[in-house]
Amino acid sequence: MALVPEQGYKVSEAARSLEIGDNLLRRWKREFEEEAAGSRLTGDEREELKRLRKEVRMLRMEKEILKKPVSTSRRK
């Protein structure tokens, strides 16, 4: 990605030099800019979000279980 913004290459020139399609490089550039601006989650952040959502689901299930009344009847 450094070829385009830092060295002043046009996207088409950089893509040709890397032997990839213009659209692919444009997509990578957009994703890079979004991540740098904080408007897009990184791979690590996505994994953490997935893990946290799973943990929240489990905690909510545990909370519901604990809310249920405990049977106090005893057999004699």
Order of alpha helices (4+ residues) and beta strands (2+ residues): alpha-alpha-alpha
